[in-house]
Amino acid sequence: MKTADFLNRPVSRLELSKEFCEKCGRMGFETIADILFVVPEELIQREGFDYHWLAELSETLNKEGLLHLLQPLPGSIRG
């Protein structure tokens, strides 16, 4: 799957747990791209965030070779 397709596909259509998808919904995320647009400081403050959710996100991004996308580029501001 192309990177853009993966990032913009609804999380419910990716191979992610039901719990992950439900937490995404509670936090207002429909796609992985939505998640990556939020700065880490804001992400951990979202109601519903927990480190199990983050671990699943990290594992999924790593499988796709995209784990580096969780790290903002130096000098860039997201969100």
C-alpha positions as CSV (number, residue, x, y, z in Angstrom):
1,M,0.0,0.0,0.0
2,K,1.3,3.4,-0.9
3,T,2.2,5.7,2.0
4,A,-0.5,8.3,1.2
5,D,-3.2,5.5,0.9
6,F,-2.1,4.1,4.3
7,L,-2.1,7.4,6.1
8,N,-5.4,8.6,4.7
9,R,-7.4,5.3,5.0
10,P,-9.9,5.3,7.9
11,V,-8.3,3.5,10.8
12,S,-11.4,1.2,10.9
13,R,-10.2,-0.1,7.5
14,L,-6.7,-0.9,8.6
15,E,-5.5,-4.0,10.5
16,L,-5.8,-2.4,13.9
17,S,-7.5,-3.5,17.1
18,K,-11.1,-2.6,17.8
19,E,-9.9,-0.8,21.0
20,F,-7.5,1.3,19.0
21,C,-10.2,2.3,16.5
22,E,-12.6,3.1,19.3
23,K,-10.0,5.3,21.1
24,C,-9.3,7.1,17.8
25,G,-12.9,7.9,17.5
26,R,-13.1,9.3,21.1
27,M,-10.0,11.4,20.4
28,G,-11.4,12.7,17.1
29,F,-9.1,10.8,14.7
30,E,-10.4,9.2,11.6
31,T,-7.0,8.4,9.9
32,I,-3.4,7.9,10.8
33,A,-2.7,11.3,9.1
34,D,-5.0,13.0,11.5
35,I,-3.0,11.6,14.4
36,L,0.4,12.6,12.9
37,F,-0.8,16.2,12.4
38,V,-1.1,16.6,16.2
39,V,2.0,17.6,18.1
40,P,3.0,15.1,20.8
41,E,2.3,17.4,23.7
42,E,-1.3,17.8,22.6
43,L,-1.7,14.1,21.7
44,I,-0.9,12.9,25.2
45,Q,-3.3,15.4,26.7
46,R,-6.3,14.1,24.6
47,E,-9.0,12.4,26.6
48,G,-8.7,8.7,25.8
49,F,-5.0,8.7,25.1
50,D,-3.0,5.9,26.7
51,Y,0.4,4.3,26.1
52,H,-1.1,1.0,25.0
53,W,-2.8,3.0,22.1
54,L,0.5,4.7,21.4
55,A,2.3,1.3,21.3
56,E,-0.1,-0.1,18.8
57,L,0.3,3.1,16.7
58,S,4.1,2.8,16.9
59,E,4.1,-0.9,16.0
60,T,1.8,-0.3,13.0
61,L,3.9,2.6,11.7
62,N,7.0,0.5,12.2
63,K,5.6,-2.4,10.1
64,E,4.9,0.1,7.3
65,G,8.4,1.6,7.6
66,L,6.8,4.9,8.7
67,L,7.7,5.1,12.4
68,H,9.9,8.2,11.7
69,L,6.7,10.1,11.0
70,L,5.9,10.3,14.8
71,Q,9.0,12.5,15.1
72,P,8.5,16.0,13.9
73,L,11.3,17.3,11.7
74,P,13.7,19.7,13.4
75,G,12.5,23.3,13.0
76,S,9.0,22.3,11.8
77,I,5.8,22.9,13.6
78,R,2.8,20.6,13.1
79,G,-0.7,21.4,14.0
